[in-house]
Amino acid sequence: MLRQVAQSFILLLLIVPADIQPSVSQSLATINHQVSVNDRPVQSEQEDDIREAVFRQQFADYEKNNLHPASNYYLRIGKKGDDPSTKFLRRFKGHRPKVRKGSQATYSGVDAVDGIVFNIYAIEWTNDKEALVFGSRYEGDIVVPDLRYNVTKESGKWVVR
C-alpha cells in the first residue's frame, strides 16, 4: 500500500509545478522511509518467538535435572518480571504442567509454593539471526540466576544452542 502511494507521488512530481515540488519531495522521502522500515523484519516481532524457544529450553532443563515434577510453570518477562500476554501464553496451550502468568503464582514469603517461576529478563541482539537471552528460574527457595542462552534463527525458526 505505501509503495503504491510512493509511486503515485512520483507521478505527481511529473505534473506538479517546480515551485511546489520541494514539499512534495519531502513527503515522498518520508513515505519512502516508512516503506523501507516496514519492509524490514522488525526485531520486536520476533522476540516472542525467541522467548518461546528459551522458555521451552528452560522447561526441558528443569525436567531433565529434577525428580520432583512441578504443578505449574509461571512465566515472567523483563527486568520488572511482567506477565506475558495472553496471546503469548496460548503458545503453550496443552503443555503439562500448565503454563501461567507469573502473577498467578502463590507465594509463601518469596518462594513460589505451587510451581516453578521462569523469567526472561533481557534479549540482546547480536545480529538479525542471533541473540543472547538472559533469564532465571525460581524453584521454591532455590534461585538459579543468570541463565544465558545463545539463540539462532535457522530455517525460519529460533533455536537455542
SVG drawing of the C-alpha trace seen along z (x, -y; Angstrom):
<svg xmlns="http://www.w3.org/2000/svg" viewBox="-5 -28 31 66">
<polyline fill="none" stroke="black" stroke-width="0.4" points="0.0,0.0 2.7,-2.5 4.7,-1.5 1.7,-2.4 1.4,-5.8 5.0,-6.4 4.6,-5.6 1.7,-8.0 3.9,-10.7 6.5,-10.1 3.8,-10.5 2.7,-13.8 6.2,-15.1 6.0,-14.9 3.0,-17.2 3.5,-19.4 4.9,-22.9 8.5,-23.4 7.8,-25.8 5.7,-23.2 7.9,-20.2 10.1,-20.6 7.2,-20.0 6.1,-17.0 9.6,-15.7 9.8,-15.9 6.6,-14.0 7.9,-11.4 11.1,-11.0 9.0,-10.4 6.9,-7.8 10.0,-6.0 11.5,-5.9 8.3,-4.3 8.2,-1.8 11.8,-0.7 11.3,-0.4 8.0,1.6 9.6,3.9 12.4,5.0 11.5,7.7 11.1,5.9 13.1,7.4 10.4,6.9 8.0,9.1 10.5,11.9 11.1,11.5 8.1,13.6 9.4,16.4 12.8,16.1 11.1,16.1 9.1,19.2 12.2,21.1 14.1,20.2 11.2,20.9 10.8,24.3 14.5,24.9 14.2,23.8 11.3,26.3 13.4,29.1 16.4,28.2 14.3,28.3 12.6,31.5 15.9,33.2 17.5,32.3 14.7,32.5 13.0,35.5 10.0,33.6 7.5,32.6 6.1,29.1 2.4,28.5 2.6,25.3 5.1,23.2 4.9,19.4 6.4,17.0 7.8,13.6 9.3,11.2 11.6,8.3 13.6,6.9 10.4,6.0 9.0,9.5 6.0,8.5 3.4,11.0 3.5,12.3 0.4,11.5 -2.5,13.9 -1.7,14.3 1.9,15.4 0.6,17.9 -1.6,19.6 1.7,20.9 1.9,23.3 -1.8,24.5 -2.0,28.1 1.5,28.1 1.9,30.1 2.5,28.8 0.2,25.9 1.9,22.6 0.5,19.5 1.3,15.8 3.9,15.1 1.4,13.0 -0.8,16.1 1.8,17.9 1.0,18.3 3.8,17.5 5.0,18.2 7.3,15.4 9.4,15.0 9.0,18.7 6.5,19.9 4.8,22.8 2.8,24.2 5.2,24.3 8.4,23.0 8.8,19.4 10.8,18.9 12.0,15.4 13.5,14.0 14.7,10.6 16.8,9.5 17.3,10.2 20.5,8.7 20.6,8.9 23.9,9.9 22.6,9.6 19.3,10.3 19.7,14.0 21.4,14.3 20.7,13.2 21.8,13.7 19.0,14.2 19.3,13.8 16.9,15.4 16.5,17.1 14.5,19.8 12.9,19.9 12.2,23.3 10.8,22.7 13.7,21.4 16.2,22.2 17.1,19.4 19.0,20.2 20.1,16.7 22.0,15.5 21.0,18.2 22.4,17.4 21.1,18.7 22.6,18.4 19.7,18.3 20.0,18.5 17.4,18.4 17.6,21.5 15.2,22.2 12.9,19.5 12.8,20.9 14.6,19.7 16.7,22.4 18.6,22.4 22.3,23.5"/>
</svg>
